[in-house]
Amino acid sequence: PLNGSLAYGPELIHSKGISSIQYTKDGSNLITGSFDCTLKMWDFGGTQLQFIGHTDAVTSFALSPDGHYLVSASMDHTIRIWDLTTGSCISTLRGHNQGVTSVIYSPDGHMVLSASLDNSIVVWDTTDGWKIRNTYFGHTDWVQSITFSPDGMGFASGSADQTIKVWGVKVKLDVL
């Protein structure tokens, strides 16, 4: 029921606090990220999949627009790409020298942004082997939150330096 009743108790979810939660694209599952270094997908009958590989807290995750992949950010300084049907880690990305606080897909799925305690934002190209397209600096403290503009041509970031910055993506990726 949609009345705020307890769906799962603490003994069933994670061994530490939940940092992020999101429905899958079709709404049939919930995914949770946790300070216990894991992500889990729930089908309302119990755990369906576990995503295990991070070695420190999961801080954020995002689902690809097509619903096939999940990217996760962690205090272990990495971003991981997961297959949403198998729970397998496809790749581990390293582009920050401190914990990663946030990740988000572009509306077309061709880019992923990651933000970090190292005050940077990295643009990853999902169409070209997850290469780094650009790294943005400008905040004077860690970047907590990022969001793409609806057209994918820009993004905004919020930081512990108490500022919001609006950025343009230098190269819009076109897939032929």
ZADO-1210 file (C-alpha; in nm, 4 decimals, padded with zeros to 6 digits):
<atoms>
<atom x="00.0000" y="00.0000" z="00.0000" code="PRO" pos="1"/>
<atom x="00.1086" y="00.3554" z="-00.0689" code="LEU" pos="2"/>
<atom x="00.0616" y="00.4770" z="00.2865" code="ASN" pos="3"/>
<atom x="00.4187" y="00.4924" z="00.4132" code="GLY" pos="4"/>
<atom x="00.4000" y="00.1516" z="00.5740" code="SER" pos="5"/>
<atom x="00.7222" y="-00.0424" z="00.6249" code="LEU" pos="6"/>
<atom x="00.8100" y="-00.2397" z="00.3110" code="ALA" pos="7"/>
<atom x="01.1313" y="-00.3952" z="00.4414" code="TYR" pos="8"/>
<atom x="01.2811" y="-00.3810" z="00.7879" code="GLY" pos="9"/>
<atom x="01.6423" y="-00.2940" z="00.8645" code="PRO" pos="10"/>
<atom x="01.7429" y="-00.6588" z="00.9046" code="GLU" pos="11"/>
<atom x="01.6536" y="-00.7274" z="00.5406" code="LEU" pos="12"/>
<atom x="01.8001" y="-00.4304" z="00.3600" code="ILE" pos="13"/>
<atom x="02.1670" y="-00.3420" z="00.4170" code="HIS" pos="14"/>
<atom x="02.4102" y="-00.3687" z="00.7067" code="SER" pos="15"/>
<atom x="02.4603" y="00.0114" z="00.7031" code="LYS" pos="16"/>
<atom x="02.2525" y="00.3140" z="00.6051" code="GLY" pos="17"/>
<atom x="02.0968" y="00.3618" z="00.2625" code="ILE" pos="18"/>
<atom x="02.2535" y="00.6449" z="00.0613" code="SER" pos="19"/>
<atom x="02.0334" y="00.6336" z="-00.2483" code="SER" pos="20"/>
<atom x="01.7171" y="00.4748" z="-00.3828" code="ILE" pos="21"/>
<atom x="01.5486" y="00.4677" z="-00.7226" code="GLN" pos="22"/>
<atom x="01.2783" y="00.2760" z="-00.9084" code="TYR" pos="23"/>
<atom x="01.3778" y="00.0898" z="-01.2252" code="THR" pos="24"/>
<atom x="01.2477" y="00.2364" z="-01.5495" code="LYS" pos="25"/>
<atom x="00.9463" y="00.0034" z="-01.5612" code="ASP" pos="26"/>
<atom x="00.8688" y="00.0575" z="-01.1914" code="GLY" pos="27"/>
<atom x="00.8775" y="-00.3120" z="-01.1063" code="SER" pos="28"/>
<atom x="01.1894" y="-00.2938" z="-00.8861" code="ASN" pos="29"/>
<atom x="01.3635" y="-00.0649" z="-00.6423" code="LEU" pos="30"/>
<atom x="01.7406" y="-00.0269" z="-00.6304" code="ILE" pos="31"/>
<atom x="01.9226" y="00.0833" z="-00.3166" code="THR" pos="32"/>
<atom x="02.2806" y="00.1951" z="-00.2622" code="GLY" pos="33"/>
<atom x="02.4375" y="00.1736" z="00.0801" code="SER" pos="34"/>
<atom x="02.7241" y="00.2765" z="00.3028" code="PHE" pos="35"/>
<atom x="02.7877" y="-00.1016" z="00.3331" code="ASP" pos="36"/>
<atom x="02.9570" y="-00.0851" z="-00.0136" code="CYS" pos="37"/>
<atom x="02.6741" y="-00.2649" z="-00.1986" code="THR" pos="38"/>
<atom x="02.3760" y="-00.1993" z="-00.4194" code="LEU" pos="39"/>
<atom x="02.0686" y="-00.4221" z="-00.4224" code="LYS" pos="40"/>
<atom x="01.7707" y="-00.4561" z="-00.6523" code="MET" pos="41"/>
<atom x="01.4377" y="-00.5467" z="-00.4924" code="TRP" pos="42"/>
<atom x="01.1321" y="-00.6946" z="-00.6610" code="ASP" pos="43"/>
<atom x="00.9008" y="-00.6396" z="-00.3609" code="PHE" pos="44"/>
<atom x="00.9295" y="-01.0075" z="-00.2768" code="GLY" pos="45"/>
<atom x="01.2900" y="-00.9804" z="-00.1597" code="GLY" pos="46"/>
<atom x="01.6359" y="-00.9151" z="-00.2976" code="THR" pos="47"/>
<atom x="01.6539" y="-00.9944" z="-00.6671" code="GLN" pos="48"/>
<atom x="02.0158" y="-00.8937" z="-00.7366" code="LEU" pos="49"/>
<atom x="02.3178" y="-00.7736" z="-00.5411" code="GLN" pos="50"/>
<atom x="02.5866" y="-00.5550" z="-00.6952" code="PHE" pos="51"/>
<atom x="02.9077" y="-00.6258" z="-00.5058" code="ILE" pos="52"/>
<atom x="03.2492" y="-00.4778" z="-00.5829" code="GLY" pos="53"/>
<atom x="03.2950" y="-00.1373" z="-00.4225" code="HIS" pos="54"/>
<atom x="03.5340" y="-00.1309" z="-00.1281" code="THR" pos="55"/>
<atom x="03.3871" y="00.1777" z="00.0423" code="ASP" pos="56"/>
<atom x="03.0466" y="00.3431" z="00.0744" code="ALA" pos="57"/>
<atom x="02.8217" y="00.3731" z="-00.2309" code="VAL" pos="58"/>
<atom x="02.7206" y="00.7385" z="-00.2438" code="THR" pos="59"/>
<atom x="02.5098" y="00.7602" z="-00.5587" code="SER" pos="60"/>
<atom x="02.3923" y="00.5657" z="-00.8607" code="PHE" pos="61"/>
<atom x="02.2075" y="00.6296" z="-01.1866" code="ALA" pos="62"/>
<atom x="02.0225" y="00.4126" z="-01.4343" code="LEU" pos="63"/>
<atom x="02.0892" y="00.4398" z="-01.8061" code="SER" pos="64"/>
<atom x="01.8009" y="00.5861" z="-02.0089" code="PRO" pos="65"/>
<atom x="01.7521" y="00.2501" z="-02.1833" code="ASP" pos="66"/>
<atom x="01.7248" y="00.0744" z="-01.8459" code="GLY" pos="67"/>
<atom x="02.0036" y="-00.1776" z="-01.9157" code="HIS" pos="68"/>
<atom x="02.2884" y="-00.0365" z="-01.7072" code="TYR" pos="69"/>
<atom x="02.3569" y="00.1167" z="-01.3713" code="LEU" pos="70"/>
<atom x="02.6523" y="00.3394" z="-01.2815" code="VAL" pos="71"/>
<atom x="02.7523" y="00.3748" z="-00.9179" code="SER" pos="72"/>
<atom x="02.9769" y="00.6186" z="-00.7319" code="ALA" pos="73"/>
<atom x="03.1754" y="00.5312" z="-00.4234" code="SER" pos="74"/>
<atom x="03.4061" y="00.6694" z="-00.1608" code="MET" pos="75"/>
<atom x="03.6584" y="00.4131" z="-00.2924" code="ASP" pos="76"/>
<atom x="03.7369" y="00.6759" z="-00.5644" code="HIS" pos="77"/>
<atom x="03.5728" y="00.4671" z="-00.8406" code="THR" pos="78"/>
<atom x="03.2691" y="00.4548" z="-01.0632" code="ILE" pos="79"/>
<atom x="03.1411" y="00.1125" z="-01.1598" code="ARG" pos="80"/>
<atom x="02.9240" y="00.0148" z="-01.4554" code="ILE" pos="81"/>
<atom x="02.6863" y="-00.2739" z="-01.3888" code="TRP" pos="82"/>
<atom x="02.4680" y="-00.4918" z="-01.6101" code="ASP" pos="83"/>
<atom x="02.1202" y="-00.4500" z="-01.4644" code="LEU" pos="84"/>
<atom x="02.0015" y="-00.7958" z="-01.5703" code="THR" pos="85"/>
<atom x="02.2915" y="-00.9979" z="-01.4279" code="THR" pos="86"/>
<atom x="02.4352" y="-00.7725" z="-01.1564" code="GLY" pos="87"/>
<atom x="02.7822" y="-00.8156" z="-01.3111" code="SER" pos="88"/>
<atom x="03.0350" y="-00.5349" z="-01.2993" code="CYS" pos="89"/>
<atom x="03.1242" y="-00.4508" z="-01.6585" code="ILE" pos="90"/>
<atom x="03.3927" y="-00.1938" z="-01.5846" code="SER" pos="91"/>
<atom x="03.5552" y="00.0099" z="-01.3084" code="THR" pos="92"/>
<atom x="03.6394" y="00.3710" z="-01.3914" code="LEU" pos="93"/>
<atom x="03.9091" y="00.5739" z="-01.2213" code="ARG" pos="94"/>
<atom x="03.9161" y="00.9475" z="-01.2839" code="GLY" pos="95"/>
<atom x="03.9062" y="01.1037" z="-00.9378" code="HIS" pos="96"/>
<atom x="04.1664" y="01.1060" z="-00.6625" code="ASN" pos="97"/>
<atom x="03.9130" y="01.1217" z="-00.3787" code="GLN" pos="98"/>
<atom x="03.5686" y="00.9770" z="-00.3109" code="GLY" pos="99"/>
<atom x="03.3046" y="01.0081" z="-00.5823" code="VAL" pos="100"/>
<atom x="02.9873" y="01.1733" z="-00.4517" code="THR" pos="101"/>
<atom x="02.7455" y="01.1714" z="-00.7432" code="SER" pos="102"/>
<atom x="02.6853" y="01.0233" z="-01.0905" code="VAL" pos="103"/>
<atom x="02.4225" y="01.0924" z="-01.3550" code="ILE" pos="104"/>
<atom x="02.3535" y="00.9869" z="-01.7160" code="TYR" pos="105"/>
<atom x="02.2867" y="01.2443" z="-01.9866" code="SER" pos="106"/>
<atom x="01.9309" y="01.2337" z="-02.1258" code="PRO" pos="107"/>
<atom x="02.0512" y="01.0507" z="-02.4409" code="ASP" pos="108"/>
<atom x="02.2727" y="00.8109" z="-02.2420" code="GLY" pos="109"/>
<atom x="02.5878" y="00.9077" z="-02.4334" code="HIS" pos="110"/>
<atom x="02.7589" y="01.0711" z="-02.1348" code="MET" pos="111"/>
<atom x="02.7903" y="01.0223" z="-01.7608" code="VAL" pos="112"/>
<atom x="02.8961" y="01.2930" z="-01.5187" code="LEU" pos="113"/>
<atom x="03.0743" y="01.2158" z="-01.1936" code="SER" pos="114"/>
<atom x="03.1411" y="01.4567" z="-00.9071" code="ALA" pos="115"/>
<atom x="03.3944" y="01.4179" z="-00.6302" code="SER" pos="116"/>
<atom x="03.5453" y="01.5260" z="-00.3024" code="LEU" pos="117"/>
<atom x="03.8454" y="01.6337" z="-00.5151" code="ASP" pos="118"/>
<atom x="03.6367" y="01.9375" z="-00.6323" code="ASN" pos="119"/>
<atom x="03.6131" y="01.8061" z="-00.9891" code="SER" pos="120"/>
<atom x="03.3468" y="01.6924" z="-01.2330" code="ILE" pos="121"/>
<atom x="03.4376" y="01.4355" z="-01.4993" code="VAL" pos="122"/>
<atom x="03.2501" y="01.3761" z="-01.8264" code="VAL" pos="123"/>
<atom x="03.2654" y="01.0114" z="-01.9380" code="TRP" pos="124"/>
<atom x="03.1865" y="00.9102" z="-02.2988" code="ASP" pos="125"/>
<atom x="02.9675" y="00.5989" z="-02.2863" code="THR" pos="126"/>
<atom x="02.9910" y="00.5543" z="-02.6655" code="THR" pos="127"/>
<atom x="03.3715" y="00.5370" z="-02.6814" code="ASP" pos="128"/>
<atom x="03.4869" y="00.2884" z="-02.4194" code="GLY" pos="129"/>
<atom x="03.4010" y="00.5135" z="-02.1262" code="TRP" pos="130"/>
<atom x="03.6878" y="00.7515" z="-02.2040" code="LYS" pos="131"/>
<atom x="03.7162" y="01.0780" z="-02.0144" code="ILE" pos="132"/>
<atom x="03.5944" y="01.3575" z="-02.2442" code="ARG" pos="133"/>
<atom x="03.6630" y="01.6442" z="-02.0075" code="ASN" pos="134"/>
<atom x="03.7339" y="01.7327" z="-01.6468" code="THR" pos="135"/>
<atom x="03.5865" y="02.0489" z="-01.4979" code="TYR" pos="136"/>
<atom x="03.7315" y="02.2428" z="-01.2057" code="PHE" pos="137"/>
<atom x="03.5900" y="02.5596" z="-01.0562" code="GLY" pos="138"/>
<atom x="03.4495" y="02.4760" z="-00.7162" code="HIS" pos="139"/>
<atom x="03.6661" y="02.5509" z="-00.4135" code="THR" pos="140"/>
<atom x="03.5230" y="02.2631" z="-00.2088" code="ASP" pos="141"/>
<atom x="03.3857" y="01.9175" z="-00.2878" code="TRP" pos="142"/>
<atom x="03.1085" y="01.8760" z="-00.5436" code="VAL" pos="143"/>
<atom x="02.8037" y="01.7089" z="-00.3920" code="GLN" pos="144"/>
<atom x="02.5417" y="01.7135" z="-00.6648" code="SER" pos="145"/>
<atom x="02.5190" y="01.7317" z="-01.0450" code="ILE" pos="146"/>
<atom x="02.2364" y="01.7373" z="-01.2973" code="THR" pos="147"/>
<atom x="02.2176" y="01.7513" z="-01.6758" code="PHE" pos="148"/>
<atom x="02.0051" y="02.0054" z="-01.8591" code="SER" pos="149"/>
<atom x="01.7111" y="01.8429" z="-02.0407" code="PRO" pos="150"/>
<atom x="01.8839" y="01.8827" z="-02.3800" code="ASP" pos="151"/>
<atom x="02.2118" y="01.7324" z="-02.2525" code="GLY" pos="152"/>
<atom x="02.4100" y="02.0361" z="-02.3675" code="MET" pos="153"/>
<atom x="02.4882" y="02.1611" z="-02.0193" code="GLY" pos="154"/>
<atom x="02.4853" y="02.0694" z="-01.6553" code="PHE" pos="155"/>
<atom x="02.4718" y="02.2274" z="-01.3118" code="ALA" pos="156"/>
<atom x="02.6698" y="02.1429" z="-01.0000" code="SER" pos="157"/>
<atom x="02.6233" y="02.2148" z="-00.6329" code="GLY" pos="158"/>
<atom x="02.9152" y="02.2225" z="-00.3923" code="SER" pos="159"/>
<atom x="03.0083" y="02.2390" z="-00.0270" code="ALA" pos="160"/>
<atom x="03.1559" y="02.5804" z="-00.1202" code="ASP" pos="161"/>
<atom x="02.7928" y="02.7022" z="-00.1104" code="GLN" pos="162"/>
<atom x="02.7791" y="02.7747" z="-00.4830" code="THR" pos="163"/>
<atom x="02.5897" y="02.6459" z="-00.7836" code="ILE" pos="164"/>
<atom x="02.7713" y="02.6492" z="-01.1164" code="LYS" pos="165"/>
<atom x="02.6182" y="02.6076" z="-01.4614" code="VAL" pos="166"/>
<atom x="02.8426" y="02.4562" z="-01.7260" code="TRP" pos="167"/>
<atom x="02.8274" y="02.3900" z="-02.0995" code="GLY" pos="168"/>
<atom x="02.9317" y="02.0506" z="-02.2296" code="VAL" pos="169"/>
<atom x="03.2171" y="02.1279" z="-02.4681" code="LYS" pos="170"/>
<atom x="03.1413" y="01.8468" z="-02.7117" code="VAL" pos="171"/>
<atom x="02.7941" y="01.7080" z="-02.7719" code="LYS" pos="172"/>
<atom x="02.8469" y="01.3464" z="-02.8636" code="LEU" pos="173"/>
<atom x="02.6729" y="01.2351" z="-03.1807" code="ASP" pos="174"/>
<atom x="02.6434" y="00.8654" z="-03.2506" code="VAL" pos="175"/>
<atom x="02.6186" y="00.7887" z="-03.6219" code="LEU" pos="176"/>
</atoms>
